[in-house]
């Protein structure tokens, strides 16, 4: 039976997934004036940030720690916002 490397495909689609859903998140936040995020959006943001070298870790209380010079703890929406800021900066460079 041939094997496929499903984990690589999942990683690629989720890594590009944040770039794909970023505009949708921003539209939803501005239209609904509520910054809720789904678990999938948070995970896609974490994968995107990891690709940029930003290490995140989940805490038992549902927040996330950001490692580095300015180590901090963020809620889910703030973590996604961090990803959006990095993505916006990348887009502006192009």
C-alpha positions, 0 to 999 in steps of 0.5 A: 500500500503506497503511503503519502505524507499527509502531515506535510500537506496539512502543514503546508495548507495550514501555513498558507491558511492564515494568509488566506483567512487574514482578510476574512478575519479583519472584515469580520472584526470591523463589520461585527465590532467583535474580535472573537476567533475560532480555535482553528484561526488561532492554530493557523496564526500560531503556525504562521508565526512559527514560520516567521520564527515567533515561538508561541506556547499554550498555557493551561488557562487558554492564553499563549506565551510569546517567547523572545526579547519581549516575552509576554502572555496574550489571549487568543484574539491578541495572538491572532492580531499579532499574526495579522500585524506581521502579515500586514508588515510582510504585505507592505514590503512587497 
